[in-house]
Structures are given as C-alpha cells and as structure tokens.
Amino acid sequence: MYYVGVMSGTSCDGVDISIVEFDDKSASECQLIAAHTIPYPDSIKSSLSKLIADQPVPISMVSQLDAQLGAFYAVVINEFLSLHTIESSDVMAIGLHGQTVCHQPKNESNQEFTNTIQLGSASIVTQQTNVDTVANFRQMDVAYGGQGAPLAPALHQQLFKRAGETVVVLNLGGIANITLLRDGNVIGFDTGPASCMMDEYIKAHQGVEFDAEGQWASTGQLDRNLLDRLLKDDYFHLQFPKSTGRELFNMAWLNAHLAEHFSEKSFNPQDIQRTLLQLVVESIAMALNQVSVNVDQMVVCGGGVHNKFLMQQLQLYFDFPVCSSAEFGHDPDFVESILMAWLAKQNLNNCSLALESITGCSKPHVYGVRFRS
C-alpha cells in the first residue's frame, strides 16, 4: 500500500507530491515510487502573496482560498495517481501539509496567543480523492508550547543518521532549517531565510521568480557592513528551539534595513542579492555555533540545493564536506513531501512523536488530524 505526501513550503511557488512505499520492518526504509512538482496557478499565487504580505483581505477571500487550494491539491493528487496507474483504493492515506499563511510561535513576544495556520481544505481533498487525509500537523505542537516547526528533523533522523558521526542536515526552502544528528540524539530549528528573501528581491528587480543557480548573486559584491546589520536581528540570537517565516523575513524587513544603511547613497541591486545569499550562509554558521559541535558532514536538501553559487559558498565557508542528499539516495526536492507521507503513516499507526528537542513541544502526541473518506 502507498502513502501520498503533499508539501507546499515557504517559497509559496507550488506543490511537491510524492508517492511513497514504506518498509514496515524498518523505520528508515522507504521507496519513492514517483514524485513531481506542480507550480501554483497565478490566481493562487496572487492571493497568497496578498495574505503573506499582511495586506487587508476579506475573510471571504481566505475561505475561498482555503477551498481553492484544497480543490487544486485534489486535482493534482488524482491526476498523479492516474498517471502512475495507481487506484485510490491502493493508497492508505494522504499526508497534506497545506500552505502556511501565518506562523506565530511563542518566540514572537508581541503576540498574546500563539498559532499557526495552513490553508488547503483537507475535507475537500478527502471528498474529491476518496482517500483518508491527514492534515493539521503543526497546531497541536504549538498548543503544547512548541514551535510547530521544523518537523522534518523527525524524518531526517531516520534517513540520515550515521553511527559514530555528527551529521547536519540542512533544508534550504524559503526558510532554512538544520537538523543535528549525533549519538542517537536529534536537535533541529529554523536558522533564518534561505530562498524567500532572494526570490522576492530578484522578482522585484529582475522580474523573474528565482535566481537560477545563483547566477545574479554571483555577479554582485558582498556588502559586509550591510550583512553585519542584517545579522544583528534578534531572531539570529534567540536560543533554540525556534522557528520563523515570512512574517519576519520579508521585503518590508529588508527595505527598512536598506533605508537605514544606504540613506541617500545609491547601490547596485546585485550587491544586495549577493549579500542576501551570504546572509543564508552566515546565519547557518551562527546556528551551528549555538550547538557547539564538531560536524563530520552536512547533507543539503530542498530547492536551494540547485543554487550552485550558494552551495559553493557553503563549502567555502565550512571546513567539513557539504553534499546533496542525493548522495545519500534521497532526492533533495522531495524529502519534505516524503515527510508528509511519513507523518501520515505515523498517524494511522497511532504513533506518538516526542519532538521536545526539536520544536520544544512539551508533550509527545500523535501528529495530524485524520479526515476519513
């Protein structure tokens, strides 16, 4: 029997879908049957950008977007199963992340309450696919005092641990997070922005969705003083567990820093892109300094692995090997959608996860809510 994992990350560019088969005798063994990335239609992108930019929108638009995303996910799932001649009856469950539109964990002290919201109606997905769907993976973690993110370290521990070695798994999505695996123990947290700031900046100045292979950044010069200013942000100095998102790291945040730093001076946009890329590298380094360990290897997954210039800068900065998760047999583009399938399996098996060392959640519990078909 198969599980389907559906992941939409902080890059807000589309959905990753994976069909996965697990070995019940081994927690670390899974076979990726098929996987694909489907971009969001422009209408969804436009609505998401307004929400994430915290623009005033009517509640009816939020409701419609929740339903629209659910219908879109259902179509993607049905078409993908059909393409691979898999019947819905052959699927045990769908693990549906949804699209995060608001993430307010406990480290945001100006909020009276903590919460996290992912849109994409699991009810609609269940009804239109006729497959049990597990969703809402983060809210209970937050309710028990956790960050609700990252959840990927729970799977990283199964896939990438190596006896006698200290391995760091770096996920480069819109936000970067690290997983530290050592002596059977696991720590994980968000380090700060990965692609989200670079994507927004190049779209504003070049009219493209992302900086392919980091080529535009590679033409710029690092502004050390600006970088030092950015690295003074309180988030980078918070102790883990911690998580973040576009609520903090967005164009308003960057523009405020640029206005203070440059005042009346002009600047080259590619220099800003180069500096934003170095912000990714050095914020990761600051995070590793917090855990104070000697690392044997860094394994990178997520879309940022395709940014060749970023990967080069990571290897130049660190004195240990930096490699793609592909070298460990796991496609870097689909580790997080595999995570969603894995979490769905844990839910169906009524398996509690203890993630206190990752999210800070005070109570082990079964992650996700099951919507039965």
Secondary structure, DSSP 4 states (H G I P E B T S, - for coil): -EEEEEE--TT-SEEEEEEEEE-TT-TT-EEEEEEEEEEPPHHHHHHHHHHHTT----HHHHHHHHHHHHHHHHHHHHHHHHHTT--GGGEEEEEE--EEEEEE-TT-TT-SS-EEEEES-HHHHHHHHTS-EEE--SHHHHHTT------HHHHHHHHH--TT--EEEEEESSEEEEEEEETTEEEEEEEEESHHHHHHHHHHHHSSSS-GGGHHHHTS---HHHHHHHTTSHHHHSPSS----TTTSSHHHHHHHHHHHHTT----HHHHHHHHHHHHHHHHHHHHHHHT---SEEEEESGGGG-HHHHHHHHHH-SS-EEEGGGGT--TTSHHHHHHHHHHHHHHTT--B--TTTT--SS-B--SEEE--
